Amino acid sequence: MSDKNVQIRPAYENDLDAINQIIEQAVMGWQLPERVKRLALPSYRYNELDLRYFTLIIAERNDSIVAVAAWDTDSHQGPKDRGGLLLHGIYVHPEHQRCGIGGRLLTELENVAREQNMDGVLVKAQNDAVAFFLAQGLSKLDTQDLQKDYENRYWKQLS
């Protein structure tokens, strides 16, 4: 399946149930023990209050939500004190993965970061997503302090 029939739009409060279903489907596909996934899943779900602090966009195909991306509305520090948007996640329904949809959502985020004069995009990636972010041109940041730094931090410098 290609992504040519996919439309990207902002997420609204009435999309939250469908968004959370997509997130659940994506998380349950991760290479983690089932118990870990079940325990972690509530922290990945979004509610009405989250819409004040995060920007969410969705990808729709045939009027069905198939993917979501979420990022912090405030800037965060990237490498060497560069300002960037913090991507909280890109979640694509398993049936629609590897079709270019996640890449399109990341491109939308990059465009927002450029419009806000940010230097780049920072993500704290889940292990299963590392290959995706590397393929999208993000680079792994060095871990200075394992007590403080999340190990899978990736950065994309924007021109």
QUIBELTA-V803315 format. One record per residue. PSI is psi in radians with two decimals (999 if undefined). OMEGA is omega as a letter, one per 40 degrees, with the letter a starting at -180 (none if undefined). D_FIRST is the distance of its C-alpha to the first C-alpha in Angstrom with 1 decimal. Layout:
psi | omega | d_first
PSI | OMEGA | D_FIRST
PSI | OMEGA | D_FIRST
//
This chain:
psi | omega | d_first
2.32 | i | 0.0
2.99 | a | 3.8
0.18 | a | 6.7
-0.42 | i | 8.8
0.25 | a | 9.3
2.33 | i | 10.4
2.40 | i | 14.2
2.33 | i | 16.4
2.86 | i | 19.8
2.65 | i | 22.8
2.58 | i | 23.1
2.91 | a | 26.1
-0.70 | a | 28.3
-0.07 | i | 27.0
-0.17 | a | 23.5
-0.71 | i | 25.0
-0.80 | i | 24.6
-0.69 | i | 20.8
-0.83 | a | 20.7
-0.52 | i | 22.8
-0.71 | i | 20.8
-0.81 | i | 17.7
-0.78 | i | 20.1
-0.80 | i | 21.6
-0.75 | a | 18.4
-0.84 | a | 17.6
-0.70 | a | 21.3
-0.26 | i | 21.7
-0.10 | a | 19.2
2.68 | i | 21.4
1.25 | i | 23.7
2.76 | i | 26.8
2.51 | a | 29.4
-0.72 | a | 28.6
-0.73 | i | 31.8
-0.76 | i | 30.9
-0.79 | a | 27.6
-0.70 | i | 29.4
-0.61 | a | 32.2
-0.51 | a | 30.0
-0.77 | a | 27.6
-0.54 | a | 30.1
-0.25 | i | 30.4
-0.30 | a | 26.7
2.63 | i | 26.8
2.63 | i | 27.7
-3.08 | a | 30.3
-0.70 | a | 32.0
-0.63 | i | 34.3
-0.51 | a | 31.5
-0.28 | i | 30.3
-0.49 | a | 33.6
-0.25 | a | 33.0
2.62 | i | 29.3
2.27 | i | 26.9
2.38 | i | 23.6
2.69 | a | 20.6
2.75 | i | 17.6
2.25 | i | 14.0
2.47 | i | 13.5
2.18 | a | 10.8
0.80 | i | 12.9
0.30 | i | 15.9
2.37 | i | 14.9
2.22 | a | 15.2
-0.22 | a | 12.3
2.78 | i | 14.1
2.56 | i | 17.6
2.50 | a | 19.7
2.44 | i | 23.5
2.78 | i | 26.3
2.47 | i | 30.1
-0.26 | i | 31.7
2.72 | i | 34.5
2.70 | i | 34.5
2.86 | a | 34.9
2.37 | i | 36.4
-2.73 | i | 34.4
2.58 | i | 36.1
0.75 | i | 39.6
0.55 | i | 39.8
2.43 | a | 37.0
2.36 | i | 35.6
2.85 | i | 32.0
2.45 | i | 29.7
1.96 | i | 29.0
2.14 | i | 25.4
-0.48 | i | 25.7
2.70 | i | 22.1
2.14 | a | 18.4
2.13 | a | 16.9
2.30 | i | 13.3
2.38 | a | 12.8
-0.59 | i | 12.2
-0.23 | a | 9.3
0.18 | i | 7.4
2.71 | i | 9.1
0.57 | i | 8.6
0.03 | a | 5.9
-0.03 | a | 9.1
-0.78 | i | 10.1
-0.69 | i | 13.2
-0.69 | i | 14.2
-0.71 | i | 14.2
-0.71 | i | 16.4
-0.69 | i | 18.6
-0.70 | i | 19.1
-0.77 | i | 20.3
-0.74 | i | 22.7
-0.71 | i | 24.0
-0.72 | i | 24.7
-0.77 | a | 26.7
-0.72 | i | 28.5
-0.76 | i | 29.5
-0.52 | i | 30.7
0.22 | i | 32.8
0.66 | i | 34.2
2.70 | i | 32.9
-0.47 | a | 33.0
-2.86 | a | 29.8
2.33 | i | 27.5
2.42 | i | 28.5
2.48 | i | 26.5
1.70 | a | 27.9
2.51 | i | 25.1
2.58 | a | 24.7
-0.73 | a | 24.8
-0.32 | a | 21.2
-0.07 | a | 20.0
-0.83 | a | 22.4
-0.67 | i | 20.1
-0.87 | a | 17.6
-0.64 | i | 20.5
-0.74 | i | 22.1
-0.43 | i | 19.0
0.08 | i | 19.2
0.21 | i | 22.8
2.66 | a | 24.7
2.48 | i | 27.9
2.33 | i | 29.6
2.54 | i | 32.8
2.50 | i | 35.9
1.98 | a | 37.2
-0.69 | a | 40.8
1.88 | a | 41.7
-0.38 | i | 39.9
-0.47 | a | 41.8
-0.72 | a | 40.5
2.32 | i | 37.3
2.33 | a | 34.0
-0.67 | a | 33.1
1.07 | i | 29.4
2.29 | a | 29.9
2.54 | a | 27.8
2.43 | i | 28.5
2.02 | i | 27.0
2.30 | i | 29.7
2.53 | a | 29.0
999 | none | 30.9
//
